[in-house]
Amino acid sequence: MRTKAMKLATVVAALALFAGTAFGAEIYIKQVRKTDPFTMMGQTQPEKVETLVSWYGKDRVRVDTGEETTIIVRGDKKVMYMINHAEMTYGEMPVGADLFGAIAGKAEDEETKKGMDMAKQMAQSMMGSIQVKVTPTTETKKIKTWNARKYLIEMSMGSMMKANSETWATEDIQVDPRLYYMAANAMMAGMGGLDTIIKEMQKVKGMVVYQETKSEAMGATMRMVEEIVEVGEKAAPAGTFDIPKGYKKGAAF
């Protein structure tokens, strides 16, 4: 299981993915994410390969991580859904809402409310400790059919985690970054500090097609490679941006 630091590192690194320009029609994107084996706190984690499929339409986005989890952001409804396919359930929350506050508000006991307040403070502290630096370079090369430019991304979270990414981005693919940022803000609601990270990430011009990240956390050294393998414009299947029929509403995330 990945640590919270690793999850945050993945989200922050991924913010570069859609730092680009104009918006077209519905866009289909397939990405492969490979994490090498690593040992943390005496436990060895095997190699992990994930396939992420994204659909970008007007004011809406869907991201599938394997067959287990789906995130749907509906800009037209100002709502975000997280779907658990194994349990056939989904949670929802308004985009930009305070997730911790929402859970605390529904809690019937003081212990849960205090726990949510503490969790929010910890999350804000973690976000506040994140430092990101993007350095554009003049190095270019062809990746598949795209003309790509190299960027170096340095990220640290105090003494908890340090990561360095070699990132290749192209302006040959036109994707609107606003929907991705909407999803990122919703997932990290109420934590603070995300605007500063996004501003720095926008130094990456275009869409990231290849990224290799090496990080250190809790004494472990990890390597992750993310690569876009397919991009196309085509009609999304019916119901792509809707909750599947038969799924029941569950906890908010």
C-alpha positions in Angstrom: 0.0 0.0 0.0 1.3 3.4 -0.9 1.9 6.0 1.9 0.0 9.3 2.0 3.2 11.0 1.0 3.5 8.8 -2.1 -0.1 9.5 -3.0 0.4 13.2 -2.7 3.6 13.0 -4.8 1.6 11.2 -7.5 -1.1 13.9 -7.5 1.4 16.8 -7.6 3.5 15.2 -10.3 0.3 14.5 -12.3 -0.7 18.2 -12.2 1.8 18.7 -15.0 -0.1 16.3 -17.2 -2.7 18.8 -18.4 -0.8 22.1 -18.1 -1.6 22.8 -21.7 -3.6 24.9 -24.0 -6.8 24.9 -26.0 -9.8 22.6 -25.7 -11.1 20.4 -28.4 -13.9 17.9 -28.7 -14.2 14.7 -26.5 -10.7 13.4 -26.0 -9.7 9.9 -25.1 -6.4 9.4 -23.3 -4.7 6.2 -22.3 -1.8 6.3 -19.8 0.3 3.5 -18.4 1.9 4.0 -14.9 4.6 1.6 -13.8 6.0 1.5 -10.3 9.2 -0.5 -9.7 9.4 -2.9 -6.7 10.6 -1.3 -3.5 11.0 -2.1 0.2 9.5 0.1 2.9 9.6 -0.5 6.7 10.7 -4.1 6.1 7.9 -4.9 3.6 8.6 -5.5 -0.1 6.1 -4.2 -2.6 6.0 -5.9 -6.0 6.0 -4.1 -9.3 2.8 -2.4 -10.0 1.4 -1.5 -13.5 -1.7 0.6 -13.8 -3.7 1.7 -16.8 -5.5 5.0 -16.6 -8.1 5.8 -19.2 -9.5 9.4 -19.3 -12.3 11.0 -21.2 -12.5 14.8 -21.5 -15.7 16.4 -22.7 -17.3 19.8 -22.4 -17.3 20.7 -18.6 -16.9 17.0 -17.6 -14.1 14.5 -17.2 -13.9 10.8 -16.3 -10.7 9.0 -15.1 -10.7 5.2 -14.8 -7.9 3.6 -12.8 -7.9 0.0 -13.9 -11.3 -1.7 -13.3 -11.6 -0.7 -9.6 -12.1 3.0 -9.3 -13.6 5.8 -11.4 -13.6 9.5 -10.8 -16.1 11.7 -12.6 -16.1 15.5 -12.4 -19.2 17.3 -13.7 -18.5 20.9 -14.1 -22.1 21.6 -15.3 -23.4 20.2 -11.9 -20.4 21.4 -9.8 -20.1 17.9 -8.4 -17.5 15.1 -8.2 -18.2 11.4 -8.0 -15.9 8.6 -6.9 -17.1 5.2 -7.9 -16.2 1.8 -6.4 -17.0 -0.8 -9.0 -16.2 -3.8 -6.8 -18.8 -2.7 -4.2 -21.1 -1.0 -6.8 -21.2 2.2 -4.7 -20.4 5.8 -5.2 -19.7 8.9 -3.1 -20.3 12.5 -4.2 -19.3 15.9 -3.1 -19.6 19.5 -4.4 -16.5 20.6 -6.3 -14.5 22.8 -4.0 -16.2 21.6 -0.9 -14.5 21.1 2.5 -14.5 17.2 2.6 -13.4 17.0 6.2 -16.0 19.6 7.3 -18.7 17.8 5.4 -18.0 14.5 7.1 -17.7 16.2 10.5 -21.1 18.0 9.9 -22.8 14.6 9.4 -21.2 13.0 12.4 -23.4 12.3 15.4 -20.6 11.9 18.0 -18.0 14.5 19.1 -15.2 12.0 18.8 -15.7 11.8 15.0 -16.0 15.5 14.7 -12.7 16.0 16.6 -11.1 13.4 14.4 -12.1 15.2 11.2 -10.8 18.5 12.6 -7.5 16.8 13.4 -7.3 15.1 10.0 -8.0 18.5 8.3 -5.2 20.2 10.3 -2.8 17.3 9.4 -3.7 17.6 5.7 -3.2 21.3 5.7 0.1 20.9 7.3 1.2 18.3 4.7 0.1 20.5 1.8 1.8 23.5 3.4 5.1 21.6 3.5 5.1 20.7 -0.2 7.7 22.6 -2.2 7.7 22.3 -6.0 10.2 23.7 -8.5 9.9 23.4 -12.3 12.9 24.0 -14.5 12.3 24.2 -18.3 15.2 23.1 -20.4 16.1 23.6 -24.1 16.4 19.9 -24.8 13.9 18.5 -27.2 13.2 15.1 -28.9 10.5 13.2 -30.7 8.4 10.9 -28.5 6.2 8.7 -30.7 4.7 11.3 -33.1 5.0 14.3 -30.8 7.6 17.0 -30.5 8.5 17.1 -26.8 10.5 19.4 -24.6 12.2 18.3 -21.4 11.4 19.8 -17.9 12.9 19.0 -14.5 10.5 18.9 -11.6 11.8 18.9 -8.0 9.4 18.3 -5.1 9.9 17.9 -1.4 7.6 17.5 1.6 9.9 18.4 4.4 11.9 15.4 5.7 9.1 13.0 4.7 9.6 12.8 1.0 11.8 14.1 -1.9 11.1 13.5 -5.6 12.7 14.4 -8.9 11.0 14.0 -12.2 12.3 14.1 -15.8 9.3 15.3 -17.7 8.7 15.5 -21.4 5.7 17.6 -22.6 4.3 18.4 -26.1 2.2 21.2 -27.4 1.1 19.0 -30.3 -1.8 17.7 -28.2 -4.5 20.3 -27.3 -6.3 19.6 -24.0 -8.0 22.0 -21.6 -6.3 21.8 -18.2 -9.2 23.4 -16.3 -11.1 20.1 -15.8 -8.1 18.3 -14.5 -7.4 21.1 -12.0 -11.1 21.0 -10.9 -10.6 17.3 -10.1 -7.4 17.9 -8.3 -8.9 20.7 -6.2 -11.9 18.5 -5.3 -9.7 15.6 -4.3 -7.6 17.9 -2.1 -10.4 20.1 -0.9 -9.8 22.3 2.1 -6.1 21.4 2.3 -4.8 24.8 1.1 -1.6 25.5 -0.9 -2.7 23.9 -4.1 -2.9 27.2 -6.0 0.8 27.8 -5.5 1.6 24.3 -6.8 -0.6 24.6 -9.8 1.0 28.0 -10.7 4.5 26.4 -10.6 3.3 23.4 -12.6 2.0 25.7 -15.4 5.6 26.3 -16.3 5.3 23.0 -18.1 4.0 23.9 -21.5 1.7 21.4 -23.1 0.7 17.9 -22.2 3.1 15.5 -20.5 3.6 12.4 -22.6 6.4 10.8 -20.6 7.6 11.2 -17.0 10.1 9.3 -14.9 10.0 10.1 -11.1 12.5 8.9 -8.6 11.5 9.5 -5.0 12.7 8.8 -1.4 10.2 8.4 1.4 10.6 6.7 4.8 13.9 5.3 3.9 12.7 3.7 0.7 13.8 4.6 -2.9 11.1 4.4 -5.5 10.9 4.8 -9.3 7.7 5.4 -11.3 7.3 5.9 -15.0 4.1 7.4 -16.5 3.6 7.3 -20.3 0.8 8.4 -22.6 0.3 5.5 -25.0 -2.8 6.7 -26.9 -4.6 9.9 -27.6 -7.6 10.4 -29.9 -10.8 12.4 -30.5 -13.9 10.2 -30.6 -17.4 10.0 -29.2 -17.5 8.8 -25.6 -19.8 5.8 -25.0 -23.2 6.5 -23.7 -23.3 7.0 -19.9 -19.5 7.7 -19.7 -20.1 10.8 -17.5 -23.0 9.3 -15.4 -23.3 7.0 -12.4 -23.7 3.4 -13.6 -27.2 2.1 -13.1 -27.7 -0.1 -10.0 -25.0 1.6 -8.0 -25.9 2.8 -4.5 -24.8 6.0 -2.8 -22.4 5.4 0.0 -19.8 7.3 2.0 -18.4 10.6 0.5 -14.9 9.1 -0.2 
